[in-house]
Every structure is written in C-alpha cells, then in structure tokens.
Amino acid sequence: MKEKATLEEWKELYEVTVKIKELNPWKYFWDVDIITLILPENEEPVYCSVMGRGGEFYGIGFYFGFDALDNFYKIIETTDMPPQQIQRFQEDNVIICYFGDREELFKEELQIVKDLGLKFRGRNNWIYFRSFKKGYAPYILNKEEVLKQTAIMRHLLQALKNYIEEDIVVNFEEGETLVHKYDKQKNEWVTLAAPLLLPQRKYLIPILKDELLLSRMAKQPTTSAEIEVDIAYLNTIIRDKEYDRPIAGRICILADSKSGMIIDQHILSPEDNEVQYVFDMVIPYILNMGKPKKIFVRDEYLFHLLVDLCERTKIGLHIKSRLNAIDYFIEEFVNFR
C-alpha cells in the first residue's frame, strides 16, 4: 500500500497552489495553450494545461511525458466517441489540480483542509488533486505524488510569474509553448517561448511468431461478418480491499457489428494482460467462425495491437470512434447497474 503524505507535506502543496490560484492563470491561457516544464529529474517534460477561461470549469492538468500530451490532444480532437470512452486518453501519467466545489472532495481531503485551517468558500474555490493511473479510478495523491507535485507546482508558479511580469509573448496558435527550464550557461531558471515539439508516438505492435497458427487463420474462409473489438470503460467504480485505490470498471469485449450480439467478454482487473485477452478473443473467433470481412476498433492503441495479425491474414482493420454493438451493450449495462 502506498504511503500517505503527512499534513506538513500537504500544507506545502496547498500553499503553492493557493499562490497559483491568486494569479488567476485562466485569465492568460486557454486550455490548449501548453506550458512545458523541463525538469532535470524527469526524462520527459511535464506539460501543463490551464483550464477555466470559459468560466465553467477551473483546473490545471499535468501531463507527464510525450504520450500523455499526445493523449491530451486526442481528447481535444475526438468529437464522436461516447463520453465514458474518452477517459482512455486520460488514464495514465496525469495529475489534475481542480478548483471545484466542496462536495467533490473525498472525506479524507475535507479533513486535510480542515486540519490545515484553510478557508475555501463558494463554488470553484475548493482545491483538490486527482491522480490518474491505468486500470484505476482517479484518486487522491499518495506521499510520493504529493512531494513530486509540490516541486512541479513551484516551477509552474515561477513560470506563470515570469510570463505575466515580463510580458513574454508566446504564439500558441502557431505551435509555440511557454517553456520553463534550467539554463546551464546562465546557471539559472529561464522562461521563454519555443516551438512545441512532440516526437512521433510509438505503439506496441505484437508480432505472432506461431507460423502454423497464422497459416491456419489465413486459410479460413472470409465471411461477410464485421466484428468490433474494444477495451471499454463501464463508467463504474469497483472498491476492493486488495487494492489501495478504487478500480475503474473495464471490459475486453468482442461483438458482431451487424447483429449486435456480444460474442465474448472479460472484465479486466488492473494487473490483467489486456493484450493477451484481445488475442484470446480474436484468434478463436477466426478459427471457429472464419475471417471477418472487417474488424472495427475504437483507437490507435487497439489498431496497432491487431495490425500485424490482420495484415498477415488479410482482414480489413478500421478505426471507428463509435462501435454500435459495444456501445449499446455498455449503455444497457450502466443503466442496469
């Protein structure tokens, strides 16, 4: 079980966060304006998104590394995916600082606020944090995360002050970012405008080495069937004493797109090998039912999991934000729950 932060450690995090809030950073940034923190202790940058200029939701998102930022842009660009499925793009390496309402805080957080003597009043004024980890529901920060986030918030505070006081010009619309980094030549921290560079994302592409199995699948007749494959979110939270944080309900599922029939499914736990479950559903289907004309998946992650298999068996593989059969099943499941 992860160690909890001490009250003194929470105090330091809240103190720097209150100072950031007093700057009203949402007056200067849109949520797509990226602030880049390049810190010596991190292999990849921390990207920050300030939310609140629209006046409805206030917060600051922290995206740790290139893949997390890539997922951030996928959230922005995705328009047709069911809302509960978009959270796949915010399931790991993300911490969000919220400026919300009292009822949004956990009891433990309310006690921390009380013990610290903090006085938050009204809507959009209660500060709290959520850590996002794959397979789990967003949860309160542990000790390690509190210490790391405190250091990051201090750097962000300085970057924001420099941006405001020095009137730094950043052309966000033309692909620039506000960078805060340590300049070894000047021997000091600097804040400046620079191009936002994002390396091309590398996806896991499993390669089947069982040539006999591949040959058997390739020889299966091609049918008119179209199937859907997804690792779908169930919009449920599971509390299990074996885990130190709540689990996000997820299901590995295979369905017939035309008939709407669910062919196979498996509820996933955080430690399950989801890649293996995908193959354990798709391969038996091909061997027993023949090669489907098309396989639809919801995102690039699943596309790359199946791309080698589909290329070598000559099955059409397509990305589709809405998977009608699976989405209907998930909707009915959530309503039943």
FENMO-V219552 format. One record per residue. N is the residue number from 0. RES is the residue in one letter. SS is DSSP state (helix for helix, strand for strand, loop for the rest). OMEGA is omega in whole degrees, 0 to 359 (NA if undefined). NEAR is the number of other C-alpha atoms within 8 Angstrom. Layout:
N RES SS OMEGA NEAR
N RES SS OMEGA NEAR
//
This chain:
0 M loop 181 4
1 K loop 180 6
2 E loop 179 7
3 K loop 178 6
4 A loop 176 10
5 T loop 179 7
6 L helix 179 9
7 E helix 179 6
8 E helix 175 10
9 W helix 181 11
10 K helix 181 9
11 E helix 179 9
12 L helix 180 13
13 Y helix 181 9
14 E helix 181 8
15 V helix 179 12
16 T helix 177 9
17 V helix 179 8
18 K helix 177 9
19 I helix 180 11
20 K helix 181 8
21 E helix 178 6
22 L loop 184 8
23 N loop 185 8
24 P helix 179 10
25 W helix 174 11
26 K helix 187 6
27 Y loop 186 7
28 F loop 165 11
29 W loop 184 11
30 D loop 178 10
31 V loop 176 7
32 D loop 187 10
33 I strand 172 12
34 I strand 185 11
35 T strand 177 12
36 L strand 178 13
37 I strand 187 12
38 L loop 184 9
39 P loop 183 6
40 E loop 181 4
41 N loop 179 7
42 E loop 181 5
43 E loop 183 8
44 P loop 169 12
45 V strand 182 12
46 Y strand 184 14
47 C strand 176 12
48 S strand 180 13
49 V strand 183 16
50 M strand 177 14
51 G loop 183 12
52 R loop 177 12
53 G loop 175 6
54 G loop 182 6
55 E loop 183 6
56 F loop 181 10
57 Y loop 179 14
58 G strand 175 11
59 I strand 178 11
60 G strand 179 13
61 F strand 186 11
62 Y strand 189 13
63 F strand 175 13
64 G loop 186 11
65 F helix 183 11
66 D helix 179 8
67 A helix 178 14
68 L helix 177 11
69 D helix 178 10
70 N helix 177 10
71 F helix 179 11
72 Y helix 177 8
73 K helix 177 9
74 I helix 181 9
75 I helix 186 7
76 E helix 183 6
77 T loop 183 8
78 T loop 189 5
79 D loop 183 6
80 M loop 176 9
81 P loop 186 9
82 P helix 183 6
83 Q helix 180 8
84 Q helix 180 9
85 I helix 182 11
86 Q helix 174 9
87 R helix 180 7
88 F helix 180 10
89 Q helix 188 12
90 E loop 184 12
91 D loop 177 8
92 N loop 180 11
93 V strand 169 14
94 I strand 178 11
95 I strand 172 11
96 C strand 182 11
97 Y strand 169 12
98 F strand 191 12
99 G strand 184 13
100 D loop 186 11
101 R helix 185 8
102 E helix 180 5
103 E helix 183 6
104 L loop 171 9
105 F loop 178 7
106 K helix 180 6
107 E helix 180 6
108 E helix 177 10
109 L helix 179 10
110 Q helix 178 8
111 I helix 179 10
112 V helix 180 10
113 K helix 182 8
114 D helix 179 8
115 L loop 179 8
116 G loop 180 6
117 L loop 181 7
118 K loop 175 5
119 F loop 182 6
120 R loop 172 6
121 G loop 182 7
122 R loop 177 8
123 N loop 181 9
124 N loop 182 10
125 W strand 184 13
126 I strand 173 9
127 Y strand 186 10
128 F strand 175 11
129 R strand 176 12
130 S strand 181 11
131 F strand 178 14
132 K loop 184 11
133 K loop 179 7
134 G loop 183 11
135 Y strand 174 12
136 A loop 176 11
137 P loop 188 9
138 Y strand 180 10
139 I loop 182 8
140 L loop 172 10
141 N loop 184 10
142 K helix 181 11
143 E helix 181 9
144 E helix 178 8
145 V helix 180 13
146 L helix 179 10
147 K helix 183 8
148 Q helix 178 9
149 T helix 179 11
150 A helix 180 8
151 I helix 180 8
152 M helix 179 11
153 R helix 177 9
154 H helix 179 10
155 L helix 178 10
156 L helix 180 11
157 Q helix 179 8
158 A helix 180 11
159 L helix 178 11
160 K helix 180 10
161 N helix 181 11
162 Y helix 183 10
163 I helix 186 8
164 E helix 182 6
165 E loop 179 7
166 D loop 180 7
167 I loop 180 9
168 V loop 178 5
169 V loop 180 10
170 N loop 183 9
171 F helix 183 9
172 E helix 179 5
173 E helix 173 5
174 G loop 177 8
175 E strand 177 12
176 T strand 173 15
177 L strand 184 12
178 V strand 173 13
179 H strand 185 15
180 K strand 179 10
181 Y strand 179 11
182 D strand 183 9
183 K loop 181 6
184 Q loop 179 4
185 K loop 182 5
186 N loop 179 7
187 E strand 176 7
188 W strand 181 8
189 V strand 177 8
190 T strand 186 11
191 L strand 176 9
192 A strand 179 12
193 A strand 176 9
194 P strand 176 7
195 L loop 182 7
196 L loop 179 4
197 L loop 180 6
198 P loop 179 5
199 Q loop 184 4
200 R loop 177 7
201 K loop 180 4
202 Y loop 174 6
203 L loop 177 7
204 I loop 179 9
205 P loop 179 8
206 I loop 177 6
207 L loop 182 8
208 K loop 179 4
209 D loop 184 6
210 E helix 178 7
211 L helix 178 6
212 L helix 178 7
213 L helix 179 12
214 S helix 179 8
215 R helix 180 9
216 M helix 182 13
217 A helix 183 10
218 K loop 179 6
219 Q loop 179 10
220 P loop 177 6
221 T strand 181 8
222 T loop 177 8
223 S loop 184 6
224 A loop 173 10
225 E strand 184 12
226 I strand 179 13
227 E strand 178 14
228 V strand 181 13
229 D strand 164 12
230 I strand 192 9
231 A strand 175 9
232 Y strand 185 13
233 L strand 181 12
234 N strand 178 8
235 T strand 177 8
236 I strand 182 9
237 I strand 178 8
238 R loop 183 8
239 D loop 183 7
240 K loop 180 5
241 E loop 183 4
242 Y loop 183 9
243 D loop 174 7
244 R loop 182 8
245 P loop 181 13
246 I strand 173 14
247 A strand 179 13
248 G strand 178 13
249 R strand 182 12
250 I strand 171 13
251 C strand 193 15
252 I strand 177 16
253 L strand 184 15
254 A strand 174 14
255 D strand 187 14
256 S loop 185 13
257 K loop 183 8
258 S loop 183 6
259 G loop 183 10
260 M loop 174 8
261 I strand 185 12
262 I strand 181 8
263 D strand 181 8
264 Q strand 176 10
265 H strand 175 8
266 I strand 185 8
267 L strand 168 10
268 S loop 186 8
269 P loop 184 8
270 E loop 180 4
271 D loop 176 6
272 N loop 186 6
273 E helix 178 9
274 V helix 180 7
275 Q helix 180 7
276 Y helix 177 10
277 V helix 180 11
278 F helix 179 8
279 D helix 176 8
280 M helix 186 12
281 V helix 184 9
282 I helix 177 9
283 P helix 178 8
284 Y helix 181 9
285 I helix 182 12
286 L helix 183 11
287 N helix 187 6
288 M helix 185 6
289 G loop 181 12
290 K strand 176 13
291 P loop 177 13
292 K loop 181 11
293 K strand 169 11
294 I strand 178 13
295 F strand 174 13
296 V strand 188 15
297 R loop 186 13
298 D loop 183 9
299 E helix 178 7
300 Y helix 179 8
301 L helix 177 10
302 F helix 182 13
303 H helix 176 12
304 L helix 187 11
305 L helix 189 11
306 V helix 180 10
307 D helix 179 12
308 L helix 183 10
309 C helix 178 11
310 E helix 184 9
311 R helix 176 9
312 T helix 178 9
313 K loop 175 7
314 I loop 178 12
315 G strand 181 9
316 L strand 187 12
317 H strand 174 9
318 I strand 181 10
319 K loop 186 9
320 S loop 178 10
321 R loop 176 9
322 L loop 193 12
323 N helix 183 8
324 A helix 181 15
325 I helix 181 14
326 D helix 178 10
327 Y helix 179 8
328 F helix 181 9
329 I helix 180 9
330 E helix 178 8
331 E helix 179 8
332 F helix 181 9
333 V helix 179 10
334 N helix 179 6
335 F helix 180 5
336 R loop NA 4
//
